[in-house]
């Protein structure tokens, strides 16, 4: 395995180590997610129920 650590510890040609350290030093940020409104979920449930009813009606008419 190659030694990927810089012995001086001062220079990172890609800058990724400095960017990572800056990210870690920032600390965790609190993120609040907004609760999803019930409207779209309710519409999805109604749509699925309607599709099942339509498929059942078509199947009933086809077998009648």
One Martini backbone bead per residue (centre of mass of N, CA, C, O) as a GRO file, in nm:
protein
   64
    1UNK     BB    1   0.099   0.035   0.018
    2UNK     BB    2   0.049   0.360   0.007
    3UNK     BB    3   0.158   0.665   0.123
    4UNK     BB    4  -0.092   0.924   0.171
    5UNK     BB    5   0.059   1.082   0.372
    6UNK     BB    6   0.170   1.383   0.475
    7UNK     BB    7   0.452   1.461   0.652
    8UNK     BB    8   0.394   1.772   0.699
    9UNK     BB    9   0.070   1.855   0.691
   10UNK     BB   10   0.025   2.130   0.492
   11UNK     BB   11  -0.009   1.991   0.197
   12UNK     BB   12  -0.282   1.974  -0.047
   13UNK     BB   13  -0.322   1.955  -0.376
   14UNK     BB   14  -0.648   1.907  -0.379
   15UNK     BB   15  -0.792   2.007  -0.093
   16UNK     BB   16  -0.963   1.784   0.059
   17UNK     BB   17  -0.865   1.797   0.350
   18UNK     BB   18  -0.943   2.089   0.409
   19UNK     BB   19  -1.243   2.054   0.343
   20UNK     BB   20  -1.300   1.837   0.552
   21UNK     BB   21  -1.209   1.994   0.804
   22UNK     BB   22  -1.410   2.225   0.766
   23UNK     BB   23  -1.661   2.048   0.788
   24UNK     BB   24  -1.602   1.928   1.071
   25UNK     BB   25  -1.562   2.207   1.224
   26UNK     BB   26  -1.856   2.311   1.197
   27UNK     BB   27  -2.054   2.102   1.251
   28UNK     BB   28  -2.360   2.034   1.324
   29UNK     BB   29  -2.660   2.077   1.155
   30UNK     BB   30  -2.974   2.178   1.189
   31UNK     BB   31  -3.250   1.988   1.060
   32UNK     BB   32  -3.569   2.068   0.930
   33UNK     BB   33  -3.854   1.887   0.856
   34UNK     BB   34  -4.126   1.905   0.691
   35UNK     BB   35  -4.433   1.816   0.702
   36UNK     BB   36  -4.631   1.631   0.527
   37UNK     BB   37  -4.896   1.668   0.364
   38UNK     BB   38  -5.209   1.501   0.339
   39UNK     BB   39  -5.314   1.558   0.053
   40UNK     BB   40  -5.137   1.383  -0.143
   41UNK     BB   41  -5.184   1.115   0.007
   42UNK     BB   42  -5.491   1.110  -0.016
   43UNK     BB   43  -5.498   1.119  -0.327
   44UNK     BB   44  -5.348   0.853  -0.370
   45UNK     BB   45  -5.547   0.668  -0.228
   46UNK     BB   46  -5.794   0.740  -0.399
   47UNK     BB   47  -5.667   0.655  -0.672
   48UNK     BB   48  -5.623   0.356  -0.602
   49UNK     BB   49  -5.914   0.285  -0.535
   50UNK     BB   50  -6.030   0.366  -0.810
   51UNK     BB   51  -5.863   0.167  -0.980
   52UNK     BB   52  -5.969  -0.091  -0.845
   53UNK     BB   53  -6.267  -0.046  -0.911
   54UNK     BB   54  -6.238  -0.038  -1.219
   55UNK     BB   55  -6.108  -0.316  -1.255
   56UNK     BB   56  -6.340  -0.473  -1.123
   57UNK     BB   57  -6.564  -0.382  -1.319
   58UNK     BB   58  -6.436  -0.489  -1.577
   59UNK     BB   59  -6.415  -0.784  -1.485
   60UNK     BB   60  -6.720  -0.825  -1.431
   61UNK     BB   61  -6.813  -0.757  -1.723
   62UNK     BB   62  -6.639  -0.980  -1.865
   63UNK     BB   63  -6.774  -1.230  -1.687
   64UNK     BB   64  -7.094  -1.179  -1.755
   0.00000   0.00000   0.00000
